[in-house]
Amino acid sequence: MDLALFSCDRPLVPFYEGAGFDPLPGTVLVGGTPDDPLCSDAPGFDKTVLAAFFTADPDADRAALSGTRVPLHPGRVDRLW
């Protein structure tokens, strides 16, 4: 699946929707490391996950990722975020 996937502050959602990205309701991005995760739904965060799908069936791919937790750990030491 080819996609662009990121989180942003909720007030920026209309801007990114205007650029062709769709919110993924209930989806959470998990950065950091497996031992010290940093989640887009952590207390104090007000994030929304958005995506653009570059696939033959974007609706099915969007449905498959909606409401999921997506681990983005680059390794055990390096941190994403």
ZATORVEX-355040 format. One line per 3 residues: for each residue x, z, y of N, C-alpha, C. Coordinates in steps of 0.001 Angstrom, whole numbers, plus 500000, padded with zeros to 6 digits. Atoms other than C-alpha are relative to their C-alpha. Layout:
N
X/Z/Y/X/Z/Y/X/Z/Y; ...
***
This chain:
81
500848/500000/498839/500000/500000/500000/500895/500000/501225; 499283/500039/498727/501399/499053/503408/499107/500620/501065; 500789/499331/498984/500255/501335/506182/500881/500634/501044
499402/499167/498958/501136/503100/509396/499197/501290/499983; 500661/498710/500170/500349/506815/509146/500686/501023/500889; 499408/499005/499101/500859/509552/511752/498928/500986/500449
500939/499047/499403/499287/512558/513429/500241/500027/501500; 499887/499884/498550/498593/513059/517103/499058/501097/500485; 500915/499033/499388/496922/515528/519448/498620/499354/500130
501369/500535/499983/493139/515144/519373/499645/499219/501272; 500361/500771/498802/492861/514026/523036/500557/498569/500015; 499415/501342/500028/495007/510963/522187/499302/499051/499026
500664/500832/501009/492707/509694/519416/499361/498752/500603; 500598/501232/499450/490721/507289/521669/501035/498933/500357; 498940/500961/499678/493963/505688/522844/500438/499244/498745
499536/500639/501233/495150/505036/519287/498903/499193/499304; 501104/500802/500541/491703/503865/518172/499944/498653/500729; 499984/501236/499227/491897/501301/520978/501120/499059/499580
498871/500801/500482/495191/500120/519461/499812/499574/498542; 500301/500466/501352/493532/499551/516072/500195/501011/498883; 499844/498964/501021/494195/502843/514271/498674/500707/499767
501229/499297/500365/491450/504724/512442/500326/501434/499608; 499814/498621/500472/491154/508511/512041/499712/500096/498499; 500234/499728/501421/491355/509748/508443/499452/501418/499890
500599/498667/500022/488891/512655/508275/500506/500847/498830; 499581/499057/501027/490235/515654/506396/501393/499767/499451; 498651/500271/500492/493677/514120/505828/500995/500884/500738
498969/499119/499449/496674/516412/506373/501363/499435/499638; 498624/500385/500269/500305/515346/506737/500826/501264/499815; 499167/498837/500305/502832/517765/505238/501456/499585/500142
498586/500272/499760/506332/517529/506709/500823/501221/499636; 499104/498896/500318/509163/520011/506696/500707/499751/498682; 499412/500115/501340/510599/520689/503249/499023/500615/499006
500909/499394/500977/508874/521650/499992/500002/501532/500073; 499923/498540/499925/510106/525245/500465/499529/500556/501333; 500403/499570/498662/509178/525391/504160/499163/498891/500638
500816/501112/499518/506307/522941/504760/499473/500227/501416; 500633/499976/498691/504930/522112/508184/498839/499019/499935; 501208/500798/500227/501351/520860/507963/499294/499688/501308
500714/500393/498785/499348/518975/510565/498734/500817/500224; 501154/499115/499812/496516/521483/509993/500423/501465/500130; 499500/498632/499856/498703/524556/510586/499288/500690/501168
500611/499264/498885/497243/527312/512794/500722/499693/501316; 499435/500301/498694/497757/526461/516442/500199/498506/500254; 499912/501446/499827/497970/522704/515817/498587/499475/500202
501289/500665/499821/495138/520489/516996/500241/498514/499782; 499568/501356/500330/496118/517295/515206/498927/499224/499241; 500817/500930/500762/494274/514289/513849/500948/499003/499343
499198/500999/500703/495748/511932/511257/499325/498647/500171; 500495/501364/499826/495365/508232/511980/500812/499047/499144; 499312/500993/500828/496269/505132/510008/499522/498599/500354
500346/501426/499994/496301/501357/510078/500457/499466/498652; 499714/500518/501336/496181/499557/506741/500237/498495/500067; 499626/501411/500033/497878/496209/506166/499947/499541/498544
500202/500259/501422/496421/495559/502735/498819/499063/499793; 501109/500899/500336/493975/493269/500963/498653/500703/500071; 501253/499249/500005/491342/496032/500761/500160/501288/500810
499745/498816/499190/491838/498387/503716/498917/501076/499881; 501056/498993/500118/488456/500084/503246/500220/500891/498781; 499744/499209/501206/489309/501188/499699/501225/500884/500187
498790/499208/499770/492780/502338/500765/499734/501145/500972; 500379/498963/499044/491333/504260/503717/499233/501113/499275; 500783/499014/500758/488862/505971/501376/500894/500817/499072
499103/499293/500924/491671/506847/498946/500838/501058/500708; 499170/499033/499272/493672/508671/501652/499189/501018/500795; 500820/499064/499228/490790/510325/503503/499792/501289/499212
500218/498700/500625/490570/514038/502771/501113/500443/499069; 498885/499620/500880/493977/514246/501070/501119/500675/500795; 498774/499454/499416/497220/516125/501724/501124/499038/499616
498977/501019/500218/500087/513629/502122/501379/500618/500244; 498661/499432/499814/503574/515050/501484/500968/498938/500526; 499045/500917/499384/506244/513428/503649/501404/500601/499985
498703/499331/500067/509267/515453/502549/501121/499001/499760; 498888/500922/500218/512474/513435/503023/501051/500565/499041; 499030/499372/500896/514410/515892/500851/499853/501509/500044
500112/498539/500056/515010/519560/500169/500640/500669/501214; 499302/499395/498864/517229/520127/503225/499516/499409/501320; 500414/500661/498753/516293/517547/505864/498541/500295/500261
501373/499699/499613/513124/518266/507789/499405/498822/500743; 500753/500966/499235/510527/515833/509004/499091/500821/500901; 500627/499250/498915/509179/517341/512275/500925/501048/500405
***
